[in-house]
Amino acid sequence: MHRPELAETDEGAEARFAAGHEVGAAACSLLPGGVMVEAEPDLSAALATTKALLESGHEDPIFEATFQHDGVLVRVDILEPNGIGGWHMAEVKSSTKPKDYHVNDLATQVWVAREAGVPIESAAIRHLDTDFVLEGDGSLDGLFFDSDLTSNIQDRVETRAEVVAAARETLAGEEPSILPGSHCDGLPCNFAAYCEGALPQGPEWPVTVLPYGGGNNWLRRGVEDLFEIDPTMLTNPTHQRVYQATVTGEPDHNVEGARTAMADWCFPRTWLDFETIAFAIPRWVGTRPYQQVPFQFSAHVEAEDGSLQHHEFLSLDGADPRRACAEALVTMIPSSGAVVAYNAGFEKARLRELSEFFPDLADDLNSIIDRVVDLLPVTRANWYHRDQRGSWSIKAVLPTVAPDLDYSELEVKDGGNAQAAYLEAISPTTTDDRRAALDAALRAYCGRDTEAMIVLARHLTQN
């Protein structure tokens, strides 16, 4: 690796690593009798242990079997005997389906193992099965699904030697002079900041502020600066609005359109926002891998005279929060009036899941669902400020209508921060004082979201 000292770890790296470790441990726990190959005191010991197990005729699963060929060392998550003298290789992933880079990884591992003399007869990505539902007995049987890639990887296995040779040549040479681009596949990259720093200074208002792929269409024509576009060639009404607001510096604001869109949003209006947690391995009965479980909500109830009453729910005890959340919703949200969310499909989905899981609360929860309306399309259709830079996320819109309601001074600034705060709060190692601070930070953040919606809606309907 060139310049390893330039690597930067993003905030979510530790959480992703922990989730991956948990998933790997769960996969091993489902194979009793398996043997873990420890890399103690070093990887040479792991190579020797693996070799000894195979030469002894070991007939149980092997975890972290270690092989080396042509200077390439691999540790295989799971090797299982197939009962006819060969082995099945399974690479465990915390995803819910195989990804292309998983296929390359698997091909490399199969190549190394086979070249080391191990008869790998089949190979799969062992990933989480989204159909799995945790039952009351807590069993994880069925949590994983093997996507067999034995045939798919064959061509890649046969070309691994060439790939390794090319990689070795790159490592031996000077640092490649390659700018980031489409070849960067979207995975978190520890060198992104370094590589992006080498990019040439772009225009102040690039064509990429045009949403829905509009900017990319202009880039393919060789146009990078929005101010160089011929506006008569813009046929999409949204692109026309974004262009006009950007070049003039005047926001696009359709007051009458916003008033008409919200005219039938009956009072009392409840402005609702959820915060959720999604565990790779379900922790609570009736949940699936990565199911979004609400642990918090904020609800501002607005009367017709504009007065507000704030309700909130937050569970930080680590127990299943769904029942308490559902009960709080039906208690705190009025039985009539619009329920307003931003990108409301998310809130409706969470409400629907609660309704299905708690049939005794279904009527009240379904009543809430039936009254949910969405502020996002109203905002998208009737407001655009050039500082949004092509986005209508509430974090992008709010500074253009209420800069004093900034998220930057909050400890919890976004949904990712909220999930991290929740995980820290429920950890048994977290002190009471720290948990209290996290409680306050989460309440401030979620409350800011619903407050922001109210401020935005009022701005949209005022001249």
C-alpha positions as CSV (number, residue, x, y, z in Angstrom):
1,M,0.0,0.0,0.0
2,H,1.3,3.5,-0.9
3,R,1.2,6.2,1.8
4,P,-0.6,4.2,4.5
5,E,-0.1,7.1,6.9
6,L,-2.7,9.1,4.9
7,A,-5.6,6.8,5.8
8,E,-8.4,8.4,7.7
9,T,-11.1,6.4,9.6
10,D,-14.6,7.7,9.3
11,E,-17.0,7.9,12.3
12,G,-18.9,4.8,11.3
13,A,-16.0,2.5,10.8
14,E,-15.9,1.2,14.4
15,A,-19.6,0.4,14.3
16,R,-19.3,-1.4,11.0
17,F,-16.4,-3.4,12.3
18,A,-18.3,-4.3,15.5
19,A,-21.3,-5.4,13.5
20,G,-19.2,-7.5,11.2
21,H,-17.5,-9.2,14.1
22,E,-20.9,-9.9,15.7
23,V,-22.2,-11.5,12.5
24,G,-19.1,-13.6,12.1
25,A,-19.3,-14.9,15.7
26,A,-23.0,-15.7,15.1
27,A,-22.2,-17.7,12.0
28,C,-19.6,-19.8,13.9
29,S,-22.0,-20.4,16.8
30,L,-24.3,-22.2,14.5
31,L,-21.7,-24.8,13.7
32,P,-21.0,-26.8,16.9
33,G,-17.7,-28.7,16.9
34,G,-16.0,-26.2,14.8
35,V,-12.4,-25.3,15.5
36,M,-11.1,-21.7,15.5
37,V,-7.6,-21.2,14.1
38,E,-5.9,-18.6,16.2
39,A,-3.2,-16.3,14.8
40,E,-1.1,-16.6,18.0
41,P,1.6,-15.6,18.3
42,D,1.5,-14.7,14.6
43,L,0.1,-15.8,11.2
44,S,2.8,-18.4,10.8
45,A,1.1,-20.2,13.7
46,A,-2.2,-20.0,12.0
47,L,-0.8,-21.5,8.8
48,A,0.8,-24.3,10.8
49,T,-2.4,-25.0,12.7
50,T,-4.5,-25.1,9.5
51,K,-2.0,-27.5,7.9
52,A,-2.0,-29.8,10.9
53,L,-5.8,-29.9,11.0
54,L,-6.1,-30.9,7.4
55,E,-3.3,-33.4,7.4
56,S,-4.9,-35.1,10.5
57,G,-8.1,-35.8,8.6
58,H,-10.1,-33.2,10.6
59,E,-13.8,-33.7,9.8
60,D,-15.5,-30.7,11.5
61,P,-15.8,-27.1,10.4
62,I,-12.7,-24.9,10.6
63,F,-13.0,-21.2,11.3
64,E,-10.3,-18.7,10.0
65,A,-8.4,-21.5,8.2
66,T,-5.3,-19.8,6.9
67,F,-3.5,-20.4,3.6
68,Q,-0.8,-18.8,1.6
69,H,0.3,-19.0,-2.1
70,D,2.5,-16.8,-4.2
71,G,2.9,-14.3,-1.4
72,V,-0.9,-14.0,-0.9
73,L,-2.2,-14.9,2.5
74,V,-6.0,-15.5,3.2
75,R,-8.0,-16.4,6.2
76,V,-11.2,-18.2,5.3
77,D,-14.2,-17.5,7.6
78,I,-15.7,-21.0,7.4
79,L,-14.5,-24.3,5.9
80,E,-17.0,-27.1,6.1
81,P,-16.3,-30.7,5.0
82,N,-18.7,-31.8,2.3
83,G,-18.7,-35.4,3.4
84,I,-17.1,-36.7,0.2
85,G,-13.5,-35.7,0.7
86,G,-13.8,-32.0,-0.3
87,W,-14.5,-28.7,1.4
88,H,-17.2,-26.0,1.2
89,M,-15.9,-22.5,1.6
90,A,-18.2,-19.8,3.1
91,E,-17.3,-16.2,3.4
92,V,-19.5,-14.6,6.0
93,K,-20.8,-11.1,5.3
94,S,-23.1,-8.8,7.3
95,S,-24.9,-7.8,4.1
96,T,-28.2,-9.2,2.9
97,K,-27.0,-10.2,-0.5
98,P,-23.6,-10.8,-2.2
99,K,-21.9,-7.7,-3.7
100,D,-19.5,-7.7,-6.6
101,Y,-16.5,-7.1,-4.5
102,H,-17.5,-10.0,-2.3
103,V,-17.2,-12.2,-5.4
104,N,-13.7,-11.0,-6.1
105,D,-12.7,-11.7,-2.5
106,L,-14.2,-15.2,-2.6
107,A,-12.4,-15.9,-5.9
108,T,-9.1,-14.9,-4.4
109,Q,-9.6,-17.1,-1.4
110,V,-10.6,-20.1,-3.5
111,W,-7.6,-19.6,-5.7
112,V,-5.2,-19.5,-2.8
113,A,-6.7,-22.5,-1.0
114,R,-6.7,-24.6,-4.1
115,E,-3.2,-23.7,-5.0
116,A,-2.3,-24.6,-1.4
117,G,-3.6,-28.1,-2.1
118,V,-7.1,-27.9,-0.5
119,P,-9.9,-29.4,-2.6
120,I,-12.5,-26.6,-2.5
121,E,-15.5,-28.1,-4.2
122,S,-18.0,-25.3,-3.6
123,A,-17.9,-21.7,-2.4
124,A,-20.5,-19.3,-1.2
125,I,-21.2,-15.9,0.4
126,R,-23.0,-16.6,3.6
127,H,-25.1,-13.5,4.2
128,L,-28.0,-12.5,6.4
129,D,-31.4,-13.7,5.3
130,T,-34.0,-10.9,5.4
131,D,-36.8,-13.5,5.8
132,F,-35.4,-14.6,9.1
133,V,-37.6,-13.5,12.1
134,L,-36.3,-13.9,15.7
135,E,-38.6,-16.2,17.7
136,G,-39.1,-16.4,21.4
137,D,-36.5,-19.1,21.9
138,G,-33.8,-16.8,20.7
139,S,-32.5,-19.4,18.2
140,L,-30.5,-18.0,15.2
141,D,-31.1,-21.1,13.1
142,G,-32.0,-19.7,9.6
143,L,-30.3,-16.4,10.1
144,F,-27.9,-17.0,7.2
145,F,-28.3,-17.9,3.6
146,D,-25.6,-19.3,1.3
147,S,-25.5,-17.7,-2.1
148,D,-23.5,-20.4,-4.0
149,L,-21.1,-18.7,-6.4
150,T,-19.0,-21.8,-7.3
151,S,-19.8,-21.4,-11.0
152,N,-19.8,-17.6,-11.0
153,I,-16.3,-17.3,-9.7
154,Q,-14.6,-19.8,-11.9
155,D,-13.4,-17.3,-14.5
156,R,-12.1,-15.0,-11.8
157,V,-10.3,-17.9,-10.1
158,E,-8.5,-18.7,-13.3
159,T,-7.3,-15.1,-13.7
160,R,-6.2,-14.5,-10.1
161,A,-2.6,-15.1,-10.8
162,E,-2.6,-12.3,-13.4
163,V,-4.5,-10.0,-11.0
164,V,-2.0,-10.6,-8.2
165,A,0.9,-10.0,-10.6
166,A,-0.7,-6.7,-11.6
167,A,-1.3,-5.7,-8.0
168,R,2.3,-6.5,-7.1
169,E,3.6,-4.4,-10.0
170,T,1.5,-1.5,-8.8
171,L,2.7,-1.8,-5.3
172,A,6.3,-2.0,-6.4
173,G,6.1,1.2,-8.5
174,E,5.5,4.8,-7.8
175,E,2.2,6.0,-6.4
176,P,-0.3,5.9,-9.2
177,S,-1.5,9.3,-10.4
178,I,-5.2,8.5,-10.7
179,L,-8.0,10.9,-9.7
180,P,-11.1,9.6,-8.0
181,G,-14.0,8.8,-10.3
182,S,-16.4,6.1,-11.3
183,H,-13.8,3.4,-10.6
184,C,-14.2,4.3,-6.9
185,D,-17.1,1.9,-6.2
186,G,-18.8,3.9,-3.4
187,L,-17.4,1.9,-0.5
188,P,-16.1,3.8,2.5
189,C,-12.5,4.6,1.6
190,N,-9.9,5.7,4.1
191,F,-8.0,7.6,1.4
192,A,-10.9,9.6,0.0
193,A,-9.9,12.9,1.6
194,Y,-6.4,12.5,0.2
195,C,-7.5,11.7,-3.3
196,E,-10.2,14.3,-3.5
197,G,-7.7,16.9,-2.4
198,A,-5.9,16.3,-5.7
199,L,-9.0,17.2,-7.7
200,P,-8.8,20.4,-9.7
201,Q,-10.9,23.3,-8.4
202,G,-14.4,23.0,-10.0
203,P,-16.9,25.7,-10.7
204,E,-18.7,27.4,-7.9
205,W,-22.0,26.2,-9.2
206,P,-21.4,22.9,-11.0
207,V,-24.0,21.3,-13.2
208,T,-24.3,18.5,-10.7
209,V,-26.7,20.7,-8.6
210,L,-29.3,19.7,-11.2
211,P,-31.1,16.8,-9.6
212,Y,-32.4,13.5,-10.9
213,G,-29.4,12.8,-13.1
214,G,-29.7,16.1,-14.9
215,G,-26.2,17.2,-14.0
216,N,-24.6,14.0,-15.2
217,N,-26.3,14.4,-18.5
218,W,-24.5,17.8,-19.0
219,L,-21.2,16.4,-17.7
220,R,-21.4,13.8,-20.5
221,R,-21.7,16.7,-23.0
222,G,-18.5,18.2,-21.5
223,V,-20.3,21.0,-19.6
224,E,-19.3,21.4,-15.9
225,D,-20.4,24.9,-15.0
226,L,-24.2,25.5,-14.6
227,F,-23.7,29.1,-15.8
228,E,-22.5,27.8,-19.2
229,I,-25.8,25.9,-19.9
230,D,-28.1,27.2,-22.5
231,P,-31.3,27.5,-20.4
232,T,-33.5,26.9,-23.5
233,M,-32.3,23.4,-23.5
234,L,-33.6,22.6,-20.0
235,T,-36.9,20.8,-20.5
236,N,-37.4,19.5,-17.0
237,P,-39.4,22.0,-14.9
238,T,-37.4,21.2,-11.8
239,H,-34.1,21.8,-13.6
240,Q,-35.5,25.1,-14.9
241,R,-36.3,26.2,-11.3
242,V,-32.9,25.2,-10.0
243,Y,-31.2,26.9,-12.8
244,Q,-33.2,30.1,-12.4
245,A,-32.8,30.3,-8.7
246,T,-29.0,29.7,-8.9
247,V,-28.1,32.2,-11.6
248,T,-30.4,35.0,-10.2
249,G,-29.7,34.3,-6.5
250,E,-33.4,34.6,-5.9
251,P,-35.2,31.7,-4.3
252,D,-38.0,30.0,-6.2
253,H,-41.0,30.4,-3.9
254,N,-44.6,29.5,-4.8
255,V,-46.6,30.7,-1.8
256,E,-50.0,29.9,-3.3
257,G,-48.9,26.4,-4.4
258,A,-47.8,25.6,-0.9
259,R,-51.0,27.0,0.6
260,T,-53.1,25.0,-1.7
261,A,-51.1,21.8,-1.0
262,M,-51.5,22.2,2.8
263,A,-55.1,23.6,2.7
264,D,-56.7,20.3,3.7
265,W,-54.2,19.4,6.4
266,C,-56.6,19.6,9.3
267,F,-55.9,20.9,12.8
268,P,-54.6,19.9,15.2
269,R,-51.6,19.1,13.1
270,T,-49.1,16.7,14.6
271,W,-45.5,17.1,13.3
272,L,-43.9,13.7,13.8
273,D,-40.3,12.3,13.4
274,F,-38.9,8.9,14.4
275,E,-35.3,7.9,15.2
276,T,-34.6,4.2,14.7
277,I,-32.0,1.5,15.3
278,A,-31.3,-1.4,12.9
279,F,-29.3,-4.3,14.2
280,A,-27.7,-6.8,11.8
281,I,-28.6,-9.6,14.1
282,P,-32.1,-9.1,15.5
283,R,-32.2,-8.6,19.3
284,W,-35.9,-8.5,19.9
285,V,-38.6,-11.1,19.2
286,G,-40.4,-10.6,15.9
287,T,-37.7,-8.5,14.3
288,R,-35.7,-9.2,11.1
289,P,-32.1,-8.3,10.2
290,Y,-31.7,-4.6,9.7
291,Q,-35.3,-3.9,10.6
292,Q,-35.7,-0.3,11.5
293,V,-37.0,-0.2,15.1
294,P,-38.1,3.1,16.5
295,F,-36.6,4.0,19.9
296,Q,-37.6,7.7,19.8
297,F,-40.1,10.1,18.4
298,S,-40.8,13.8,18.7
299,A,-44.4,15.1,18.2
300,H,-45.2,18.7,18.1
301,V,-49.0,19.2,18.2
302,E,-50.1,22.5,16.6
303,A,-53.5,24.0,17.3
304,E,-55.3,26.2,14.7
305,D,-54.2,29.3,16.5
306,G,-50.6,28.3,16.1
307,S,-49.9,27.3,19.7
308,L,-47.7,24.2,20.1
309,Q,-47.5,21.4,22.6
310,H,-44.5,19.1,22.5
311,H,-44.6,15.3,23.2
312,E,-41.7,12.9,23.0
313,F,-40.7,9.3,23.6
314,L,-37.2,7.9,24.2
315,S,-36.2,4.5,25.3
316,L,-32.6,4.0,26.4
317,D,-32.8,1.0,28.6
318,G,-31.8,-1.5,25.9
319,A,-35.1,-3.4,26.1
320,D,-37.4,-3.8,23.1
321,P,-38.9,-0.2,22.7
322,R,-41.7,-1.0,20.3
323,R,-44.6,-1.6,22.7
324,A,-43.8,1.5,24.8
325,C,-43.4,3.5,21.6
326,A,-46.7,2.3,20.1
327,E,-48.5,3.1,23.4
328,A,-47.0,6.5,23.5
329,L,-48.0,7.2,19.9
330,V,-51.6,6.4,20.5
331,T,-51.7,8.4,23.7
332,M,-49.8,11.5,22.6
333,I,-51.1,11.9,19.0
334,P,-54.6,13.4,18.8
335,S,-57.3,11.2,17.3
336,S,-58.0,13.7,14.6
337,G,-56.0,16.1,12.4
338,A,-53.1,15.7,10.0
339,V,-49.9,13.9,11.0
340,V,-47.1,15.6,9.2
341,A,-43.7,14.0,8.4
342,Y,-40.9,14.8,6.1
343,N,-40.3,12.0,3.6
344,A,-43.4,10.4,5.2
345,G,-42.9,6.9,3.7
346,F,-40.4,6.2,6.4
347,E,-42.8,7.1,9.3
348,K,-45.7,5.3,7.7
349,A,-43.6,2.1,7.3
350,R,-42.6,2.2,11.0
351,L,-46.2,2.9,12.1
352,R,-47.4,0.0,9.8
353,E,-44.9,-2.4,11.4
354,L,-46.1,-1.4,14.9
355,S,-49.7,-1.9,13.9
356,E,-49.0,-5.4,12.5
357,F,-47.1,-6.5,15.6
358,F,-49.5,-5.1,18.2
359,P,-53.0,-6.0,16.9
360,D,-54.6,-4.6,20.1
361,L,-53.3,-1.1,19.1
362,A,-53.9,-1.6,15.4
363,D,-57.0,0.5,15.1
364,D,-55.4,3.5,16.7
365,L,-52.2,3.2,14.8
366,N,-54.0,2.7,11.5
367,S,-55.9,5.9,12.2
368,I,-52.6,7.7,12.5
369,I,-51.3,6.1,9.3
370,D,-54.5,7.2,7.4
371,R,-53.8,10.8,8.4
372,V,-50.1,11.0,7.6
373,V,-49.2,13.7,5.0
374,D,-45.8,14.5,3.6
375,L,-44.1,17.9,3.7
376,L,-41.3,16.9,1.4
377,P,-43.1,17.0,-1.9
378,V,-44.8,20.2,-0.9
379,T,-41.4,21.7,-0.3
380,R,-39.9,20.3,-3.4
381,A,-42.7,21.7,-5.6
382,N,-42.8,25.2,-4.0
383,W,-39.4,26.2,-2.7
384,Y,-35.8,26.2,-3.9
385,H,-32.8,28.2,-2.7
386,R,-29.6,27.9,-4.5
387,D,-27.7,27.1,-1.2
388,Q,-29.6,23.8,-1.2
389,R,-27.3,22.8,-4.1
390,G,-29.8,20.4,-5.6
391,S,-31.1,18.7,-2.4
392,W,-34.4,18.9,-0.6
393,S,-33.3,17.1,2.5
394,I,-34.5,19.0,5.5
395,K,-30.9,19.5,6.5
396,A,-30.3,21.2,3.2
397,V,-33.5,23.3,3.2
398,L,-33.6,24.5,6.8
399,P,-30.6,26.8,6.7
400,T,-32.2,28.6,3.7
401,V,-35.3,29.5,5.6
402,A,-34.2,29.5,9.3
403,P,-30.4,29.8,9.7
404,D,-30.8,30.2,13.4
405,L,-32.1,26.6,13.6
406,D,-28.8,25.1,12.8
407,Y,-27.9,21.5,13.7
408,S,-24.1,22.3,14.0
409,E,-24.3,23.3,17.7
410,L,-26.1,20.0,18.6
411,E,-24.1,17.0,19.9
412,V,-26.4,14.7,17.8
413,K,-26.5,16.3,14.3
414,D,-28.0,13.6,12.1
415,G,-29.6,10.1,12.1
416,G,-26.2,8.4,12.1
417,N,-25.2,10.3,15.2
418,A,-28.5,9.4,16.8
419,Q,-27.9,5.7,16.2
420,A,-24.4,5.9,17.6
421,A,-25.7,7.8,20.6
422,Y,-28.4,5.1,21.2
423,L,-25.8,2.3,21.0
424,E,-23.5,4.1,23.5
425,A,-26.4,4.8,25.8
426,I,-27.5,1.2,26.1
427,S,-24.0,-0.1,26.6
428,P,-23.5,-1.5,30.1
429,T,-20.1,0.3,30.2
430,T,-21.7,3.8,29.9
431,T,-21.9,5.8,33.1
432,D,-25.1,7.3,34.4
433,D,-23.9,10.8,33.8
434,R,-22.9,10.1,30.2
435,R,-26.3,8.3,29.6
436,A,-28.1,11.4,30.9
437,A,-26.1,13.6,28.5
438,L,-26.9,11.3,25.6
439,D,-30.6,11.4,26.6
440,A,-30.6,15.2,26.5
441,A,-28.7,15.3,23.2
442,L,-31.1,12.9,21.5
443,R,-34.1,14.8,22.8
444,A,-32.7,18.0,21.5
445,Y,-32.0,16.6,18.1
446,C,-35.3,14.8,17.5
447,G,-37.2,17.8,18.8
448,R,-35.2,20.0,16.4
449,D,-36.4,17.9,13.5
450,T,-40.1,18.5,14.2
451,E,-39.5,22.1,15.1
452,A,-37.8,22.5,11.7
453,M,-40.8,21.1,9.9
454,I,-43.1,23.6,11.5
455,V,-40.8,26.6,10.7
456,L,-40.4,25.4,7.2
457,A,-44.2,24.9,6.6
458,R,-44.9,28.4,7.9
459,H,-42.2,29.9,5.7
460,L,-43.6,28.1,2.7
461,T,-47.1,29.6,3.2
462,Q,-46.0,33.2,4.0
463,N,-45.1,35.9,1.5
